[in-house]
Amino acid sequence: MKHPETIPDLDLLETVLAYNFKDRTLLERAITHRSWAHEKVAPGDDLEARKLHNESLEFLGDSVLGLVVAYYLCNSYRGGTEGELSRMKHRLVSAPTLAKASQGLALGDFLRFGRGEEKSGGRQKNALLADVFEAITGAIFQDGGLEAATRFVCHALREELAAADPLTAAKADYKTMLQEKLQAERRPAPRYTVIETLGPPHQRVFHVEVAWDSGSIQGEGHSIKTAEAAAARAALEGMRVQESKAEGVDS
């Protein structure tokens, strides 16, 4: 089932993607949110809706993207450890990175949403922008194979790939650093607990406590994830101070 009146300019989109589809129905699916699909089929007909929206392509694209980025990193950082490569990959395929890449390609302008999602500002939501990037990656892979998908990913993420380095990735991933430090010292993994939530719904501030076998400390942020990262960073800084003092006493 096609709805030409709601299909964006696919010629322009192919130019933006630097890829021409052999099967344009894949591209149409890639830019179609489930809210649009469910408005076009009979109520309750989930199977027909799934044929129209992009969630299966998003699932495929997630795996393809991970493979392409992992292959790039292994070739670019041949001496990298598994931990270093994993941290760089995690950052490159994260929702904020993919949303930024989507914004750079103006993919939000081409998305098809249902009326409710459109009114709620779906075109500006980072999660949905990241999802469509994955869906388009999956569509290109299905249409043109791994080589075509690799070219797209390397084109769309060229700045992020060029800027990737082990040190930056490590500094950005404080939770992983804290866990790896404790594991290396054969200590239990850290535990994170939301202690308090303040502010109105559009300006939430979360206070999270991280606890480990010999201490605890809190961090705050506008999401649970950022609050956990702040707590992990504070824990690492506190441990470094204690270790420096211990070294001073020993010497």
N, C-alpha and C positions, 0 to 999 in steps of 0.2 A: 504494500500500500504506500503510495507516494502522495505528498502534499506540496506541490510546487510552490504554492503561495507562501509557504513558510521556510523554504529552503534558501539559505543565504547564497551569496555569490561564490560558487565553488571554484570558478576560474581564478578568482582573486585569491581564494584560500590556497589553491594549489601553488600559486606563485609565491605566497608567503612561506609555504612549507618547502619550496624548491623540490616538489615531487608531483608528478602527474599520475593519477590513478588509472589503472586499466579497468577496475570495477569501482565506479563512483558510489555505489550503494554502501560500500565499506566506509567511505569518507562521510556519507550522510549519517550512518550509524554512529561513527566516532564522535560527531558533534551533537548528538541527540541525548539529552538528559532523560532519565526515566519519567520525570514529571510530564514532559511533552508526550512521550509514548503512551502513557496511561490516559491522556486526554483524547487520544486518537483511536482507541479500541473500546469495545464494549466493557462496561464495568465488570471487574472481576476476572477479565481475560488476561491473566498474567503471562501466559505462554505467548500470546500474540504480541504483548507489549515488549517482552524480552527480545523478540525478533527485531524490534525497532530501536531500542536504546543501546547505550554504549558500554554497559557494565561488563559483558564478557570480553569485549576488546580491551577494556581497562585492565582486567585480570591478565590477559595475554601480554599487554604492553608492559606491565609491571615486571614480568619475568624477562622479557626481551631487553628492557632498559637496564635491568641489573646485569645481564650478561654483557651487553655492549660496554657499559661503564667498567665492569670488572676487567674485561679484556683490554680496554684502553689503559687502565691503571697498571696492570701487570706488565704491559709493554713500555709504559712511560717510567715506571719505578721498579726496575728489575731487582733492585736490592731491598725493596720494601718488605717489612715483616707482615705477617698475616694481620696483626692488630692495626698497623698503620694503614694497610690497604683497606681493611674493613671500615675504619673510621672515615677515610676519604670517600669510599663508596657510599656509606650511610649518609654523608652530608650531600653528596651529589644527587642522590635519588630521593632526598627528603622532600616533603610537601612544599616547604618554603622555596627551595631551589627550583622545583618544577613550576610552581606558581609564578615565580619571577620570570622564568623562561617563557611561559604562556603569555604573560603580560608583554614581554618583548616582541612576541609574534602577534599580539592583539587577538589571541584566540577567543577571548571572551566576546568579541564582536560577532563571532560566527556561531555561537552556541544556540541550540534550540531548547528552550525551557517551556514548561507549562506556565499558566498564568500566575499561579501562586508563587512559584520559584522566581519568576521574573519580577514580581512586585517586591519580593524580599531581597532583591539585589544580588541574585545568583551570579551575575556576570563579574562581580567584584570579589566573590568568595574564594579565598586561597585554596581551600580544599577542592572545590569544583574545578578551578583552573588547573590544579595538579592532576585531577582525574582525567580531564580532557587531553592533557599532554600524554598521559599513559595510553589512553584510548587511541589517539592518533598514531602513536608508536606501534601499537598492536595492529592497527589497520594497515599501516605501511608494510609491516612485516608480513601480514597475510596476503597483501596484494603483490609485493615485490621481493619478498625474501629478506634474509638477514643483512645482505649487503646494502639494500636500500634503507632498511631501518637504521643501520649503523651510520650511513651518511646523514640521515635526518637528525639523529641524536647528536652527532658530532657537530653538525651545523647549528642546531638549536641551543646546545649547551657549550658552545665553543669557548666563551669567556670563562665559564665556571670550570671547565676542564683545564684550561690553560692556567687558571689561578690555583688549582688544587695542589696542596703540598702537605706532607705528613705533620709538620709542626702546627700549621693553622688548624687542621682537622682535629688534632689532639687537644689543642686549647679550647676548641669549641665544644668538645664532648666531655664535660667534666664528670658526668655520671659514669661513663665507661672508664675514665682514668681512675676514679675512686675505687670502682669495683676491681679493676685490674691490680691496683696497688694492694688492696686487702687480700686478694687471691694470691699474689706473689709472696705475701707474708704469711700465708696459710691461716688467714683469719676469716671469720664469717662474713657473708655478703652484707652490705648496708641495707637498712630498711627505711622506707619513706612513708611518712604519715602526714596527711593534711590536718593541720592544727586549727586553722581559723580561716574563714572566708569573709572578706569585708567589701563594702561598696555596692553600688547599684549594679544591676545585671550587665549593663554596657561598659562598666568600669570596675570589674571584679579585681580584687587583690587577694591572692592566695598565700598563706603562710604554711610552709611545709618544713617538717623536721626530718632530718636524716640521722639515724642512730646506728652505731656500730659497737663492737665489743667493748670499747674503752671510752666512749663519749657520744655526744650528740650536739647538733647545732641546727639553727633554722635559717631558711632563706625565703624570699618573697618574690612574686612575679605576677603578671597579669594572666597567666595560665598555670595550671598545675605543673606542666612540663618545664616552663621557665623557672618556676619556684624550686622545683627539684634540682635543676641545674645550678641555681644560685646556692642552694644548700650544699650541694656536692663541692662546688668551688670553695665555699667557706671552710668546709671540712678539710680539703686538701691544703688550703693556705694555713689552717691551724696546725695540721700535722707537720708541715714544713717548718713552721716556727718552733714547734716542740723539738723536732729533729736537730735544728740548728743550735738550740740551747743545749741539748744533750751532747752534741759534738763539742761545744765550747767547754762544757764541764769536763768531758773526757780528756780534752787536750790540756 
